[in-house]
Amino acid sequence: MLTARGTRRRVAVVQPYVPGYRTSFFDHLQARLASEGVDLEVLHGPTPPHQAARGDAASCACASEVPVRRLSLPGGRSLLWRRVQRRAASADLVVLEQALHNLEAYPLLLRRPTGRLGGGASRVAFWGHGRTYTKPQSRPEAVVKDALTRLGSWFFAYTEDGAAHVASRGFPRDRITVVRNSVDTTELVAARVRAARPGTAEFAEAALLRKRFGLTGGRTALYLGGLDAPKRIPFLLDCADRIAAELPGFRLLVAGDGADRDLVDAAANRPGSPVVAIGHTGGPSTAPLGAVSDVMLMPGRVGLCAVDSFALRTPVVTTDWPWHAPEFEYLADGRNALVTPDDPAAYAGAVTALLRDPARLEALRTACRDDVPAYTTEGMAARFCDGLLKAMERHQRNPHAGT
């Protein structure tokens, strides 16, 4: 895709940082855009302090780190200024995170109609949840966020529910792309298949895990993700003890890292504890963990772990806690997951009952396997690329169009 002057078009995507689970998506998106004559640059800052402990920062060929200034506010909040103006000025479309605290958004949205970003907000798109899922939001904040979103020319929503919310607030539905947020599961699915096949390295590793930790079929659960407040690690560890009291031989494998790692290590080191601390792991290396586990316990925030659970065939058991991420939408209670009341006794009881019901558990695992093709980074990149091209085609037809 070329401009009127015959030069290649360019898209700039601004992100807080690049976590490891995003690199495959950006690689796929870059390749798709390149085939259309469009260059991609991902502009990002360093890992935010509250996420640094997860150890998941990464990079990719199209990513460039930019300086960031952070202004701390009362209540643990902060305002961020990423120095992206120079690079954004040369882009045909800038995709910003849908967030009020990103100060670079405001000058870009108010930019005068000159240069390649002529038309001001018509060349700025947003990518985000659509509404605030994971924390309480005041009415004024919601109003301002909706108003900010409407200034964009296009919206890339994580899920259908987020898209519906943005449309209900006045954003044109024909300018919303549902990307179906995901992680790269291709290698993970293949590794999980190998983990069930004798003679493979993954099968041998799974056998070693069973022997090392004394794991029993129908008595093993997996936690996979960051170890921090939104994941409700104390709730998880409490329920592990409750389940073990009802199911002798129960083990909870905890694979992750973060600010609450010390809680997990302390529990794992307690004599007779059902908790096994695995440490940080990711990608195909998690396949043997899935092979030895029956369910994935996630009483706190469900996000992209939903996609991991499908790939690993370990159905999520979670709660009806109100602060799940958009990907909670992928779970269907009683079909590919289990959603319990937000109470430790109810949660532990539901997990115990499920592990005692092999037929029901197998039905959930089958549904997880069947849902894998719906959530892939290849599909996500294809949908995102299609939206970007449509947005730029719209600008090309009417360069000075407003929102």
C-alpha positions as CSV (number, residue, x, y, z in Angstrom):
1,M,0.0,0.0,0.0
2,L,1.6,3.3,-1.2
3,T,0.9,6.9,-0.5
4,A,0.1,9.4,-3.3
5,R,3.8,10.1,-3.5
6,G,4.6,6.4,-4.0
7,T,6.2,5.8,-0.6
8,R,5.3,2.9,1.7
9,R,2.7,3.5,4.4
10,R,3.6,3.2,8.0
11,V,1.7,2.2,11.2
12,A,3.0,3.0,14.7
13,V,1.6,1.0,17.6
14,V,2.3,2.5,21.1
15,Q,2.5,0.1,24.0
16,P,3.4,0.3,27.7
17,Y,6.1,-2.5,27.1
18,V,6.4,-5.7,25.1
19,P,5.7,-8.8,27.2
20,G,6.9,-12.1,25.9
21,Y,3.4,-13.3,25.0
22,R,3.0,-10.4,22.5
23,T,6.1,-11.0,20.4
24,S,4.5,-13.6,18.2
25,F,1.5,-11.4,17.5
26,F,3.7,-8.5,16.5
27,D,5.8,-10.7,14.3
28,H,2.8,-12.0,12.5
29,L,1.3,-8.6,12.2
30,Q,4.5,-7.1,10.8
31,A,4.7,-9.9,8.1
32,R,1.1,-9.4,7.1
33,L,1.4,-5.6,6.8
34,A,4.7,-5.9,4.9
35,S,2.9,-8.1,2.3
36,E,0.5,-5.1,1.9
37,G,3.4,-2.6,1.5
38,V,2.9,-1.2,5.1
39,D,5.7,-0.9,7.7
40,L,5.1,-1.5,11.4
41,E,6.8,0.0,14.3
42,V,6.0,-0.8,17.9
43,L,6.9,2.1,20.3
44,H,7.2,1.1,23.9
45,G,8.6,2.1,27.3
46,P,10.5,0.0,29.8
47,T,8.6,-2.6,31.9
48,P,6.3,-0.8,34.4
49,P,7.5,-1.2,38.0
50,H,4.4,-3.1,39.1
51,Q,5.0,-5.7,36.4
52,A,8.8,-6.0,36.4
53,A,8.7,-8.8,39.0
54,R,7.0,-11.1,36.5
55,G,10.2,-11.2,34.4
56,D,8.2,-11.4,31.1
57,A,9.7,-8.4,29.2
58,A,10.8,-9.2,25.7
59,S,11.3,-7.5,22.3
60,C,10.8,-8.2,18.6
61,A,12.2,-6.9,15.3
62,C,9.7,-4.1,14.9
63,A,9.9,-2.8,18.4
64,S,11.7,0.4,19.5
65,E,12.0,1.6,23.1
66,V,11.3,5.2,23.8
67,P,12.0,7.4,26.8
68,V,9.1,7.6,29.3
69,R,8.4,10.1,32.1
70,R,6.3,9.0,35.0
71,L,4.4,11.3,37.3
72,S,3.2,9.5,40.5
73,L,-0.2,10.5,41.9
74,P,-1.8,9.8,45.2
75,G,-3.5,6.4,45.6
76,G,-0.7,4.5,43.7
77,R,-1.7,6.0,40.3
78,S,0.6,7.6,37.8
79,L,0.6,9.6,34.6
80,L,2.9,8.6,31.7
81,W,4.5,10.5,28.9
82,R,6.1,8.5,26.2
83,R,8.2,10.4,23.7
84,V,6.6,9.2,20.5
85,Q,5.7,12.5,18.8
86,R,8.5,12.5,16.2
87,R,7.9,9.0,15.1
88,A,4.1,9.4,15.3
89,A,4.3,12.4,13.0
90,S,5.7,10.3,10.2
91,A,3.1,7.5,10.5
92,D,-0.1,7.1,8.5
93,L,-1.9,5.6,11.4
94,V,-1.0,5.6,15.2
95,V,-2.6,3.0,17.4
96,L,-2.7,4.0,21.1
97,E,-3.6,2.1,24.2
98,Q,-7.1,3.0,25.4
99,A,-6.1,4.6,28.7
100,L,-6.6,8.0,30.3
101,H,-3.2,8.0,32.0
102,N,-1.2,8.0,28.7
103,L,-0.4,11.7,28.2
104,E,1.0,11.3,24.7
105,A,-2.5,10.6,23.4
106,Y,-3.8,14.1,23.9
107,P,-1.5,16.1,21.7
108,L,-1.8,13.4,19.0
109,L,-5.6,13.7,19.1
110,L,-5.5,17.5,19.0
111,R,-2.9,17.7,16.3
112,R,-3.6,20.3,13.6
113,P,-4.5,18.9,10.1
114,T,-1.0,19.2,8.6
115,G,1.6,16.7,7.5
116,R,1.0,13.0,7.1
117,L,-1.0,13.0,10.3
118,G,-3.3,15.6,8.7
119,G,-6.9,15.4,9.9
120,G,-5.9,15.1,13.6
121,A,-7.8,12.4,15.3
122,S,-8.7,10.8,12.0
123,R,-5.3,9.2,12.0
124,V,-5.3,8.0,15.6
125,A,-6.9,4.7,16.5
126,F,-7.3,3.0,19.9
127,W,-6.7,-0.6,21.0
128,G,-8.1,-1.8,24.3
129,H,-10.6,-3.6,26.4
130,G,-13.5,-1.2,25.5
131,R,-14.6,-0.8,29.0
132,T,-12.8,-1.0,32.4
133,Y,-13.0,-4.6,33.5
134,T,-10.4,-5.1,36.1
135,K,-11.0,-2.4,38.7
136,P,-13.7,-0.1,39.9
137,Q,-14.2,3.1,37.9
138,S,-16.0,6.3,38.9
139,R,-18.7,7.7,36.7
140,P,-16.6,10.8,35.7
141,E,-13.7,8.5,34.7
142,A,-16.0,6.4,32.6
143,V,-17.5,9.4,30.9
144,V,-14.1,10.9,30.1
145,K,-12.8,7.5,28.8
146,D,-15.8,7.1,26.5
147,A,-15.3,10.6,25.2
148,L,-11.6,10.0,24.6
149,T,-12.4,6.8,22.7
150,R,-14.8,8.5,20.4
151,L,-12.1,10.9,19.3
152,G,-10.3,8.0,17.6
153,S,-10.9,7.0,14.0
154,W,-10.9,3.2,14.6
155,F,-11.2,0.9,17.6
156,F,-9.5,-2.5,18.0
157,A,-11.4,-4.3,20.7
158,Y,-10.1,-7.4,22.6
159,T,-13.4,-9.1,22.6
160,E,-17.0,-8.9,21.4
161,D,-18.2,-7.6,24.7
162,G,-15.7,-4.8,24.6
163,A,-16.8,-3.9,21.1
164,A,-20.4,-3.9,22.1
165,H,-19.7,-1.5,25.0
166,V,-17.8,1.0,22.7
167,A,-20.6,0.9,20.2
168,S,-23.2,1.5,22.9
169,R,-21.3,4.7,23.8
170,G,-21.6,6.2,20.3
171,F,-18.6,4.8,18.4
172,P,-19.6,3.7,14.9
173,R,-19.8,-0.1,14.8
174,D,-18.4,-0.2,11.2
175,R,-15.2,1.2,12.6
176,I,-14.6,-1.4,15.3
177,T,-12.5,-4.5,14.8
178,V,-12.7,-7.4,17.2
179,V,-9.3,-8.9,17.3
180,R,-10.0,-11.7,19.7
181,N,-7.0,-11.3,22.0
182,S,-4.8,-14.3,22.2
183,V,-1.3,-15.7,22.7
184,D,0.7,-18.0,20.4
185,T,-0.5,-21.5,21.0
186,T,0.8,-23.3,17.9
187,E,3.9,-24.7,19.4
188,L,2.2,-25.2,22.8
189,V,-0.5,-27.3,21.2
190,A,2.1,-29.4,19.3
191,A,4.2,-29.8,22.5
192,R,1.1,-30.8,24.5
193,V,0.3,-33.5,21.9
194,R,3.9,-34.8,22.1
195,A,3.7,-34.9,25.9
196,A,1.1,-37.7,25.5
197,R,3.2,-39.7,23.1
198,P,5.7,-42.2,24.5
199,G,9.3,-41.7,23.2
200,T,9.2,-37.9,23.0
201,A,11.2,-35.5,25.2
202,E,7.9,-33.9,26.5
203,F,6.5,-37.4,27.5
204,A,9.8,-38.1,29.4
205,E,9.6,-34.7,31.2
206,A,6.0,-35.4,32.2
207,A,7.0,-38.8,33.6
208,L,9.8,-37.1,35.5
209,L,7.4,-34.6,37.0
210,R,5.1,-37.3,38.1
211,K,7.9,-39.2,39.8
212,R,9.7,-36.2,41.3
213,F,6.6,-34.7,42.9
214,G,4.5,-37.8,43.5
215,L,1.7,-36.7,41.2
216,T,-1.5,-38.8,40.8
217,G,-3.9,-38.7,37.9
218,G,-7.1,-37.1,39.0
219,R,-5.4,-35.4,41.9
220,T,-3.2,-32.7,40.2
221,A,-3.9,-29.0,39.5
222,L,-1.9,-26.3,37.8
223,Y,-1.6,-22.6,38.4
224,L,0.0,-20.7,35.5
225,G,0.7,-17.0,35.5
226,G,1.9,-14.0,37.4
227,L,2.1,-14.2,41.2
228,D,0.7,-10.8,42.3
229,A,-2.4,-9.3,43.9
230,P,-4.9,-9.6,41.0
231,K,-4.3,-13.3,40.9
232,R,-5.4,-13.7,44.6
233,I,-2.5,-16.0,45.6
234,P,-3.6,-16.3,49.3
235,F,-7.0,-17.5,48.2
236,L,-5.4,-20.0,45.9
237,L,-3.1,-21.4,48.6
238,D,-5.9,-21.6,51.1
239,C,-8.0,-23.6,48.7
240,A,-5.1,-26.0,47.9
241,D,-5.0,-26.9,51.6
242,R,-8.8,-27.4,51.7
243,I,-8.8,-29.6,48.6
244,A,-5.9,-31.7,49.9
245,A,-7.8,-32.3,53.1
246,E,-10.6,-33.9,51.1
247,L,-8.4,-35.6,48.4
248,P,-5.3,-37.3,49.7
249,G,-2.5,-37.0,47.2
250,F,-3.7,-33.7,45.7
251,R,-0.9,-31.5,44.4
252,L,-1.0,-27.9,43.1
253,L,1.8,-27.0,40.7
254,V,2.4,-23.3,40.8
255,A,4.3,-22.0,37.7
256,G,4.9,-18.3,37.7
257,D,6.8,-15.4,39.3
258,G,5.9,-12.1,40.8
259,A,5.6,-10.0,44.0
260,D,3.8,-12.9,45.8
261,R,6.5,-15.5,45.0
262,D,7.5,-15.6,48.7
263,L,4.0,-16.7,49.7
264,V,4.2,-19.6,47.3
265,D,7.7,-20.6,48.4
266,A,6.7,-20.5,52.0
267,A,3.7,-22.7,51.3
268,A,5.7,-25.2,49.3
269,N,8.4,-25.5,52.0
270,R,5.8,-26.3,54.7
271,P,5.9,-30.0,55.7
272,G,3.0,-31.9,54.2
273,S,2.0,-29.0,51.9
274,P,0.2,-29.9,48.6
275,V,1.9,-26.8,46.9
276,V,4.8,-27.4,44.5
277,A,6.7,-24.2,43.4
278,I,7.8,-24.6,39.8
279,G,8.9,-21.0,39.1
280,H,8.6,-19.0,36.0
281,T,7.9,-20.9,32.8
282,G,6.2,-20.2,29.5
283,G,5.6,-21.2,25.9
284,P,6.0,-24.9,24.9
285,S,7.9,-25.7,28.1
286,T,4.6,-25.6,29.9
287,A,3.2,-28.6,27.9
288,P,4.5,-31.3,30.3
289,L,2.9,-29.4,33.2
290,G,-0.4,-29.5,31.3
291,A,0.1,-33.2,30.6
292,V,0.3,-34.1,34.3
293,S,-2.4,-31.7,35.4
294,D,-6.2,-32.2,35.4
295,V,-7.4,-28.6,35.9
296,M,-6.1,-25.1,36.0
297,L,-6.9,-23.3,39.3
298,M,-7.4,-19.5,38.8
299,P,-9.6,-18.0,41.6
300,G,-8.3,-14.5,40.8
301,R,-8.2,-12.6,37.5
302,V,-8.7,-14.7,34.4
303,G,-7.1,-13.2,31.3
304,L,-5.1,-14.9,28.7
305,C,-4.7,-18.0,30.9
306,A,-8.1,-18.9,29.3
307,V,-6.3,-19.5,26.0
308,D,-3.5,-21.4,27.7
309,S,-6.0,-23.7,29.4
310,F,-7.5,-24.6,26.0
311,A,-4.1,-25.4,24.5
312,L,-3.1,-27.5,27.6
313,R,-6.5,-29.2,27.9
314,T,-6.6,-28.1,31.6
315,P,-10.0,-26.5,32.1
316,V,-10.0,-23.4,34.3
317,V,-11.8,-23.4,37.6
318,T,-12.5,-19.8,38.6
319,T,-14.9,-17.7,40.6
320,D,-17.5,-15.1,39.8
321,W,-15.2,-12.4,41.2
322,P,-16.1,-9.2,39.4
323,W,-12.7,-8.1,38.2
324,H,-11.7,-10.6,35.5
325,A,-10.0,-9.4,32.3
326,P,-11.9,-9.5,28.9
327,E,-10.7,-13.0,28.0
328,F,-13.0,-14.3,30.8
329,E,-15.6,-14.0,28.0
330,Y,-14.0,-17.1,26.3
331,L,-15.0,-19.3,29.2
332,A,-18.4,-21.1,29.2
333,D,-19.3,-22.4,32.6
334,G,-20.0,-26.1,32.5
335,R,-18.7,-26.5,28.9
336,N,-15.0,-25.6,28.8
337,A,-14.6,-24.2,32.4
338,L,-16.1,-24.1,35.8
339,V,-17.2,-20.9,37.5
340,T,-18.0,-21.1,41.2
341,P,-19.2,-18.6,43.9
342,D,-16.5,-16.3,45.2
343,D,-16.0,-18.2,48.4
344,P,-13.0,-20.5,49.4
345,A,-15.2,-23.2,50.7
346,A,-17.4,-23.2,47.6
347,Y,-14.4,-23.1,45.3
348,A,-12.5,-25.9,47.0
349,G,-15.7,-28.0,47.1
350,A,-16.3,-27.5,43.4
351,V,-12.7,-28.5,42.5
352,T,-13.0,-31.6,44.7
353,A,-16.3,-32.6,43.2
354,L,-14.9,-32.1,39.6
355,L,-11.8,-34.2,40.3
356,R,-14.0,-37.0,41.6
357,D,-16.1,-37.0,38.4
358,P,-13.8,-38.3,35.6
359,A,-16.6,-38.2,32.9
360,R,-17.4,-34.5,33.6
361,L,-13.8,-33.6,33.7
362,E,-13.1,-35.3,30.4
363,A,-16.0,-33.4,28.8
364,L,-14.5,-30.1,29.9
365,R,-11.1,-31.1,28.6
366,T,-12.6,-32.1,25.2
367,A,-14.3,-28.7,24.9
368,C,-11.0,-27.0,25.7
369,R,-9.3,-28.9,22.9
370,D,-12.1,-28.0,20.5
371,D,-11.9,-24.3,21.3
372,V,-8.2,-23.9,20.5
373,P,-8.6,-22.9,16.8
374,A,-10.8,-20.0,17.7
375,Y,-8.0,-18.2,19.6
376,T,-4.7,-17.9,17.8
377,T,-2.1,-15.1,17.3
378,E,-2.3,-15.8,13.5
379,G,-6.0,-15.1,13.5
380,M,-5.6,-12.1,15.8
381,A,-2.9,-10.7,13.5
382,A,-5.1,-11.3,10.4
383,R,-8.1,-9.4,12.0
384,F,-5.8,-6.6,13.3
385,C,-4.2,-6.2,9.9
386,D,-7.6,-6.1,8.1
387,G,-8.7,-3.3,10.5
388,L,-5.6,-1.3,10.0
389,L,-5.9,-1.5,6.2
390,K,-9.6,-0.5,6.3
391,A,-8.7,2.5,8.6
392,M,-6.0,3.7,6.2
393,E,-8.2,3.2,3.2
394,R,-10.8,5.3,4.8
395,H,-8.3,8.1,5.4
396,Q,-7.0,7.8,1.8
397,R,-10.5,8.3,0.5
398,N,-11.1,11.3,2.7
399,P,-7.8,12.6,4.1
400,H,-9.3,15.4,6.2
401,A,-12.2,13.4,7.6
402,G,-12.9,13.9,11.3
403,T,-14.1,11.2,13.7
